[in-house]
Amino acid sequence: MASGEPRAKKLRLSDEKKEKKTPEKKTPEKKTPEKKTPEKKTPEKTSESSRKTPTKLGPNSLFGMGNPLLDISAVVDKDFLEKYGLKPNDQILAEDKHKALFEEIVKKFKVEYHAGGATQNSIKIAQWMIQEPHKVCTFFGCIGEDKFGEILKQKAEEAHVDAHYYEQTEEATGTCAACITGDNRSLVANLAAANCYKKDKHLDLKENWKLVEKAKVYYIAGFFLTVSLESILKVAKHASDNNKLFTLNLSAPFISQFFKDALMEVMPYVDVLFGNETEAATFSKEQGFQTEDIEEIAKKAEALPKVNKKRPRIVVFTQGKDGTIMAKGGDKVETFPVLKIDQKDIVDTNGAGDAFVGGFLSELVQDKELEQCVKAGHYAANIIIRRAGCTFPEKPDFH
């Protein structure tokens, strides 16, 4: 689904920590060492950061493919949820009984429109974190030739993402209703055009496949497993064959439950697996891991069969306000505390999970340490939950 397909997660940061970050602004070491004699700069500091900074980011280094949706957000009442059989905090695909919901929410409540879709959100956030150069991030997905499709194209342009949509006339651009009650978000995605992505009509085209080949990191949310498994496998195999990084998100419990076979067909190619605590628990149950312990689940997911043996799998599970878990290689599991935030500062947790992934990927594509990737994820999520929709200020303040 969108941010729409999201992942309402309350990742939290503290203002004190934010203050701690500001002084780091003053360390111009990152810029100076590039051309100036690095020997003169204390090697201890320079070697760490400059070893990572040199990764020159070219256009199309980070590739995403998924369901582009226009998010329609509104604060609704309990009666509205009950009428359409919705749980207060959930994400589902629209069925026939939900068709009228999309019209009623616009007529009855005050709505806001945002460009959404889980993968598109993460790619947009990654580009925002990177800033320059523009179009480091590529996005593929399917839209309709309509007004909502034009809005999505315009939003991608504004976010400096190199979006190449497959446009067709059979279905309208997909939408996702975010039905808000208090802190809860019930997400109903009507994939429509997003469901019409075709490998042969878009991904296989020479000019499009060239963009795939240019990337070194790939990200696809699990939601896309419901749309085009063959497209995912083509990209995943390319990444594996060329020792590039392929990353995937569990996305929602229903993916592990009802698209288990497709998920496990892709899993051997996954270098980094993302998810939250609820998705991890469902994945464990469906895989017969016989544990509810999130660290054990991460270890078992990390140990699943893998094609590219040169890279051990990394598993990253967020847990809302609790620490983010990372398993990488053998028995090693680390926990990274998230930073606190006042409840009163939380505006909208919709898209926080997508933001975490976007922040993480923005550092991963620059070959940064994994700890730095997690920190960037926490930072991005913190910014997003202070605002409505998956939106952000003009520039990040992450160091």
PEKA-V789419 format. One record per backbone hydrogen bond with DSSP energy under -1.0 kcal/mol. CO is the residue of the C=O (numbers start at 1). NH is the residue of the N-H. E is the energy in kcal/mol with one decimal. If there is no record, write none. Layout:
co=CO nh=NH e=E
co=CO nh=NH e=E
This chain:
co=1 nh=5 e=-1.2
co=1 nh=118 e=-2.2
co=3 nh=6 e=-1.2
co=7 nh=9 e=-1.2
co=7 nh=353 e=-1.8
co=9 nh=11 e=-1.3
co=14 nh=18 e=-1.5
co=15 nh=19 e=-2.0
co=16 nh=20 e=-2.0
co=17 nh=21 e=-1.4
co=18 nh=22 e=-1.3
co=22 nh=25 e=-2.4
co=23 nh=26 e=-2.4
co=24 nh=27 e=-2.1
co=26 nh=28 e=-1.5
co=28 nh=31 e=-1.3
co=28 nh=32 e=-2.5
co=29 nh=33 e=-2.1
co=31 nh=34 e=-1.1
co=32 nh=35 e=-1.1
co=32 nh=36 e=-2.1
co=37 nh=40 e=-1.2
co=42 nh=45 e=-1.0
co=42 nh=46 e=-2.3
co=43 nh=47 e=-2.9
co=45 nh=49 e=-1.8
co=46 nh=50 e=-3.4
co=47 nh=51 e=-1.4
co=49 nh=53 e=-2.6
co=50 nh=54 e=-1.5
co=52 nh=55 e=-1.0
co=61 nh=216 e=-2.9
co=61 nh=217 e=-1.8
co=62 nh=138 e=-2.8
co=63 nh=219 e=-2.8
co=64 nh=140 e=-2.1
co=69 nh=116 e=-3.4
co=70 nh=176 e=-2.1
co=71 nh=114 e=-2.0
co=72 nh=178 e=-2.5
co=73 nh=112 e=-2.1
co=74 nh=180 e=-2.9
co=77 nh=81 e=-1.5
co=78 nh=82 e=-2.8
co=79 nh=83 e=-2.6
co=80 nh=84 e=-1.4
co=81 nh=86 e=-2.9
co=82 nh=85 e=-1.2
co=90 nh=187 e=-3.0
co=92 nh=189 e=-2.6
co=95 nh=98 e=-1.9
co=96 nh=99 e=-1.5
co=98 nh=101 e=-1.1
co=100 nh=104 e=-2.7
co=101 nh=105 e=-2.8
co=103 nh=107 e=-1.9
co=104 nh=108 e=-3.1
co=105 nh=109 e=-1.7
co=112 nh=73 e=-2.8
co=114 nh=71 e=-3.4
co=116 nh=69 e=-1.4
co=117 nh=121 e=-2.8
co=118 nh=122 e=-2.2
co=119 nh=123 e=-2.6
co=120 nh=124 e=-2.3
co=121 nh=125 e=-2.5
co=122 nh=126 e=-2.4
co=123 nh=127 e=-2.1
co=124 nh=128 e=-2.0
co=125 nh=129 e=-2.6
co=126 nh=130 e=-2.1
co=127 nh=131 e=-2.9
co=130 nh=132 e=-2.1
co=135 nh=60 e=-2.6
co=136 nh=62 e=-2.3
co=137 nh=162 e=-3.0
co=138 nh=64 e=-2.2
co=139 nh=164 e=-3.0
co=140 nh=66 e=-2.2
co=141 nh=166 e=-2.8
co=143 nh=168 e=-1.8
co=144 nh=146 e=-1.7
co=146 nh=150 e=-2.1
co=147 nh=151 e=-2.0
co=148 nh=152 e=-2.2
co=149 nh=153 e=-2.2
co=150 nh=154 e=-2.4
co=151 nh=155 e=-2.6
co=152 nh=156 e=-2.2
co=153 nh=157 e=-2.1
co=154 nh=158 e=-2.4
co=155 nh=159 e=-1.7
co=156 nh=161 e=-2.4
co=157 nh=160 e=-1.5
co=160 nh=135 e=-2.2
co=161 nh=163 e=-1.7
co=162 nh=139 e=-1.8
co=166 nh=143 e=-1.9
co=168 nh=145 e=-1.2
co=172 nh=193 e=-2.7
co=174 nh=70 e=-2.3
co=175 nh=190 e=-3.2
co=176 nh=72 e=-3.1
co=177 nh=188 e=-2.5
co=178 nh=74 e=-2.2
co=179 nh=186 e=-2.3
co=180 nh=76 e=-2.6
co=181 nh=184 e=-2.3
co=184 nh=181 e=-1.9
co=185 nh=90 e=-1.2
co=186 nh=179 e=-2.9
co=187 nh=92 e=-2.8
co=188 nh=177 e=-2.7
co=189 nh=94 e=-3.1
co=190 nh=175 e=-2.0
co=191 nh=194 e=-2.5
co=192 nh=195 e=-1.5
co=193 nh=196 e=-2.8
co=198 nh=202 e=-1.3
co=199 nh=204 e=-2.9
co=202 nh=205 e=-1.1
co=205 nh=209 e=-3.0
co=206 nh=210 e=-1.8
co=208 nh=212 e=-1.4
co=209 nh=213 e=-2.5
co=210 nh=214 e=-1.4
co=212 nh=215 e=-1.0
co=216 nh=245 e=-2.1
co=217 nh=63 e=-2.7
co=218 nh=247 e=-2.8
co=219 nh=65 e=-1.3
co=220 nh=249 e=-1.3
co=221 nh=224 e=-2.0
co=222 nh=225 e=-2.0
co=223 nh=226 e=-1.5
co=224 nh=227 e=-1.6
co=224 nh=228 e=-2.1
co=228 nh=232 e=-1.8
co=229 nh=233 e=-2.7
co=230 nh=234 e=-1.8
co=231 nh=235 e=-1.9
co=232 nh=236 e=-3.1
co=233 nh=237 e=-2.7
co=234 nh=238 e=-1.7
co=235 nh=239 e=-2.4
co=236 nh=240 e=-2.4
co=237 nh=241 e=-2.9
co=238 nh=242 e=-1.4
co=239 nh=244 e=-3.3
co=240 nh=243 e=-1.4
co=245 nh=218 e=-2.7
co=246 nh=271 e=-3.1
co=246 nh=272 e=-1.5
co=247 nh=220 e=-1.7
co=248 nh=274 e=-2.8
co=249 nh=222 e=-1.2
co=250 nh=252 e=-2.6
co=252 nh=255 e=-1.5
co=253 nh=257 e=-1.6
co=254 nh=258 e=-3.1
co=255 nh=259 e=-1.7
co=259 nh=263 e=-2.6
co=260 nh=264 e=-2.6
co=261 nh=265 e=-1.3
co=262 nh=266 e=-1.3
co=263 nh=267 e=-1.8
co=266 nh=269 e=-2.4
co=267 nh=270 e=-1.9
co=268 nh=307 e=-2.9
co=271 nh=314 e=-3.0
co=272 nh=248 e=-2.4
co=273 nh=316 e=-3.2
co=274 nh=250 e=-2.4
co=275 nh=318 e=-2.4
co=276 nh=280 e=-2.6
co=277 nh=281 e=-2.0
co=278 nh=282 e=-2.0
co=279 nh=283 e=-2.7
co=280 nh=284 e=-2.6
co=281 nh=285 e=-2.1
co=282 nh=286 e=-2.7
co=283 nh=287 e=-2.0
co=284 nh=289 e=-2.6
co=293 nh=297 e=-2.5
co=294 nh=298 e=-2.3
co=295 nh=299 e=-2.2
co=296 nh=300 e=-2.6
co=297 nh=301 e=-2.7
co=298 nh=302 e=-2.3
co=299 nh=303 e=-1.6
co=307 nh=309 e=-1.2
co=308 nh=311 e=-1.1
co=314 nh=273 e=-2.7
co=315 nh=327 e=-2.4
co=316 nh=275 e=-1.2
co=317 nh=325 e=-2.9
co=318 nh=277 e=-1.0
co=319 nh=322 e=-2.3
co=324 nh=336 e=-3.0
co=325 nh=317 e=-2.4
co=326 nh=334 e=-3.0
co=327 nh=315 e=-2.6
co=329 nh=332 e=-1.4
co=332 nh=328 e=-1.8
co=334 nh=326 e=-2.9
co=336 nh=324 e=-2.9
co=342 nh=345 e=-1.7
co=343 nh=346 e=-1.4
co=349 nh=352 e=-2.0
co=351 nh=355 e=-2.3
co=352 nh=356 e=-2.3
co=353 nh=357 e=-1.9
co=354 nh=358 e=-2.4
co=355 nh=359 e=-2.7
co=356 nh=360 e=-2.6
co=357 nh=361 e=-3.0
co=358 nh=362 e=-1.8
co=359 nh=363 e=-1.0
co=360 nh=364 e=-2.3
co=361 nh=365 e=-2.5
co=363 nh=368 e=-2.2
co=364 nh=367 e=-1.9
co=369 nh=373 e=-1.7
co=370 nh=374 e=-2.3
co=371 nh=375 e=-2.1
co=372 nh=376 e=-2.3
co=373 nh=377 e=-1.9
co=374 nh=378 e=-2.7
co=375 nh=379 e=-2.4
co=376 nh=380 e=-2.5
co=377 nh=381 e=-2.3
co=378 nh=382 e=-2.1
co=379 nh=383 e=-1.9
co=380 nh=384 e=-2.1
co=381 nh=385 e=-2.2
co=384 nh=387 e=-1.7
co=385 nh=347 e=-3.2
co=385 nh=348 e=-1.5
co=389 nh=391 e=-1.7
